[in-house]
Amino acid sequence: MLAQLKDLSAKREPSLIYALILQALFGDRGDELDDDKIVKSATGIRETVVWKKLFRFQRDGVIGAIDKLERLGGCIIADSVGLGKTFEALAIIKYYELRNDRVLVLVPKRLRDNWTLYKSNDRRNILAPDRLNYDVLNHTDLSRDKDKSGDIELSHINWGNYDLVVIDESHNFRNKASLKARETRYDRLMRKIIKEGVKTRVLMLSATPVNNLLADLKNQIAFVTEGDDTALDAHCDSGGSTASARRTPASSSSTSGRTSNWRNTSISNSASQAAWCFLIFPPPGRKTSSNSNRETR
């Protein structure tokens, strides 16, 4: 008994703990993810410029994201800053454009030029041969009903006709507070783009999907489930990962000098908690037919 207690209290490398968590969450998935089964080769995505510019780990992320978009209707790419979330998203966008899907990219105003460049006839556009054709709107455009955003007249937009919406810096939508006097950006995004019209897949990009509370993540995942807390239950095991979600600690470490209470986050469905992890972390171990590349962005 003493030996076991000593072993349990021994200092562990953070990387080991992270690896054990991933193993517990995805260890039983094996080689389920197969490039050829998930990415339809007939689209020609592997012949595009953007695909060839991705590193192997980025291609793995793209494959995992497409898998989640197809099976669950949404995904968060939560790579750290500088690992190429934008180029991964551009590859996913191109995949769906090759399937004739209509794509909207919602971005903070300060990042708009980062996205419009890759769809423009500009010498700096290294993806010009791919002829990307998505729409770009600012987050703040969700608060407007008229005037132009770039070359798009807001009063003429068919908001409910997008098959895929990409939300850059999705943590900006982490708060779901509703205002009686007017419709918030969060509410309008949910109502006009996601719920109305055609079925919309949701791809979110954020290096910090959780800022202070787990509710930050819950509110973003709600775009995938259209606000239905039980929508992902069928994709969660009733054992390991769900059970671990029930043991969420009463308090977490301080963030920016404030202490978060994880129990005060309106999170009532433990299966949905497991599903959040399922959405964010790419499952390890799968078959692949892709060759590694030589360049990244």
N, C-alpha and C positions, 0 to 999 in steps of 0.2 A: 504493500500500500504506500509506504513512504517513498519507494522508488518511483512509483507511478505519479505521485504528487510532485516529486522533484522534476520528473520529465515534463509534466504539464506546465510547470512554472518556469521552465528553462526559456531563455531568450531565443526568439525565432527571427530569422531574416524576413523582412516584409515581403520579399518576392516569393518566399515559400508559402506564406499565408495566402497571397494572391493566387498562386498556382493551385493550392488546395481548394479554394473557393470555386475557381473555374472548373476543377475536376468534379466537385460535388454538383455543380449546376449542369455541366454538359458531358460528363464522363460516359453516360449511357447512349450518347448520340452517334458515336463511332464515325464512320465515313458517310453519314447520311447526306451531307452536302456534296454534290457532284456537279462540277462546272457544266458538263454537257446536258445535265437534266434541268438545271436551273436557268442557265443562259441559253436562249434559243439561237443556235449557230446561224440559222437562216436570216437573222436580222443583220448579220455582217458586223456586229459590234467589235469583233476581234481584229477587224481590218481598219478600224478607225484610228485617227491620229491620237486622240485622247487615250484610248486603251493602250496603245503602244508606249505612251509616255509614263504610264504608271509603274511604280515598283511592284514587286511581287506581293508585299504585304498590303499595298493599296488595292491590288486586284482581288486579294482575299476579302478585303472589306467590301468591295463593290459586289462580289458574288454573295456574301452574307447579307448585305443590305437588300439586294434584289430578291433573295429568298424570303426575307421577312416581309418585304412589300407585297409579294405575291401571296404569301400564306396568311399574314396577319393584317395587311393593309397599311403598315407603317413601320418606321424604324428611326432610331436616333444614331447618327454617326458621332461618337463622342471622343474622337481622337484628340490628343493634346494639340496645342498650338504649334503650327509648323510641320505637321505630319501630312498635310495635303488633303484636308477635308473638301476643299473647293473642287479639286481635280477629281476626287472620287465622286462627288456629286455630279460633276459635268459628264463623267462616264455613264452614270446612272441615267441622267437626263437624255443623253444620246441614245441609250438603249431603248428608252420608251419612245423617243421621237422616231426611231427606226420602226417602231410598231404603230406609227401614226397617232400617238397619243399627244394631247395638248398639255403643255407644261407651263406652270407659273412659278417664278422664283420671287419670294418675298425677302427683302433685305433691309438692314438699317440704311438710312440715307447716305451715311458716310462711306458705305461699302458698295454703293450702286455701280460705280465705274469698274470695280473688280469683276462684276458679272456681265455688264453690257459689252465690255471689250471682246469677250469670247464669242459674241454673236454678231459682231460688226465687221464690215469690210475695211479692216485697219491693218497696216503693215505689222503692228505689234501683236496681232492676233495669231499666235502660233497654232491655233486650232482651226484656222480659216477653212481648210479643205473639208472639215466635218460639217460645215454649214449649220451650226446650231441655230435654233429658231424659237427659243422660249421667250415668254414675256417676263419683264422685270418690273416690279413695283416696290415701293418703299413700305416699310411697316406703317409709317404715318399716313399712307394713302388709304388705309382702312378707315380712317376718320373723315375722309372726304367723299363727296358725292359728285363733284364736278371739277372742271379745269383739267389740265393735262399733267401727266407724270411721264416725263420724257416725251415720247411720241404717241403715248396712249391717252385717249380721251376717257376719263374715268366714268363719265355719264353713259358711255356706250358699251362698257365692259359687260360681257355675259359671265358673271362671276361663277355661276354654277356649272360651267362647261369645261373645267380643267380636270384632266385624268390624273395628273400628278401635281402636287404643290410641294415645293422645296422651301423650307423656312430656315434661312441663315440666321445664326445667333438666336436660336429658338428659345433660349432662356429668357429673352425679353418678354415672352408670353407666359412666364411662370406664375403670374398672379391672375386669379380668376374673379376678382372682385367685380360685382355688378353694380352699376349706377342706375338709379331709378330715372334720373333726368335724361339720360342718353345711353345709347348702345356703345359699349367699349370696343376697342380694337379686337380684343379676345373674342367677344360675343359675335362681332361681325364676321370674323374669320371662321368661326364655328358654323354660323348660320348660313352665310351667303356662299362660301367657297366649299366647305366640307359637307354640310348636310343637304344643301339644295342641289338640284340638277343631277349630273352623272356621279357615279361612285368615284371618289377621289382618294388616291393613295397619298400618304403624307410622309415626306422625308425631312427630318430635322437635323440640323447641324449645330453642335454646341460643344465646346471644350469644358463647359461648366453647367451641365444640365441641372445640378443641385447646387443652389447657392446657400440657403440657410436651412430649409426644411425639405423633407421628403415630399411634401405637398407641391413643391416646385416641379418635381418630376411627374407627379400625378396629373397636374394640370396640363402638362405638355402631352403626356400619353393620352389624355382625353380627346385630343384631336384625332388620334388613330381609332379610338373606340366610339367616337361621336358622343362621348359623355356617358357611355354605358359601362359601369364598373364591372359587370360580369362578362363583357364581350370576349375576354381572353381566357376565361376559366377553362375552356376545353383544351387549351394549349399548355396547361400547367399540370404537373404531377401532383397527386395528393400526398406524396411522401416527402422526401428529403428537402427540396428547395422550399416548398410551402411551409413545412414545419419550421425551418430555420427562420422564415419571415415572421412567424408568430413570436419569436424570441427577440424582437426588436428592442433594444435597450430603452429605458425610460428617458435617458438624456444622452446627448452627444457632446462632443468637445465644442468649445466656444468658437464662433465664427465672427470675425471682425469685432471681438470684444463682447459678443452676445451669445448667450447659451440657448441652444435649440432643444425643445422638448419634442421628441419624435412621436410621442403619443398624441400630441395636440395638432395633428395634421389632417384630420378627416379621412384617414386611411382605415377603412373598415374591412376590406376584402383581402385576406392574406394571399389568395391565389393571384390576385392582380399584382401584389407586391412581387411575387416570383416572376410574373410575366414581364415586369419592368426590366429586371435583370436579363431576362430572355431576349428582350428587344435590343438591349444596348451592347451586350458582350458578344462578339463573334465566336461561334462554336469552334473549338480546335479540331484538327484532324479531319481531312476530307481528301477525296480524289481530285486531281487537277490535270488538265491537259495543256495548261498555258506555259509558255516559255517565260523565263524571267527576263526583265527588261534592263535597260542600261541608263535610263534617265527618269527623273521624277520632277514633280512640281508640287 
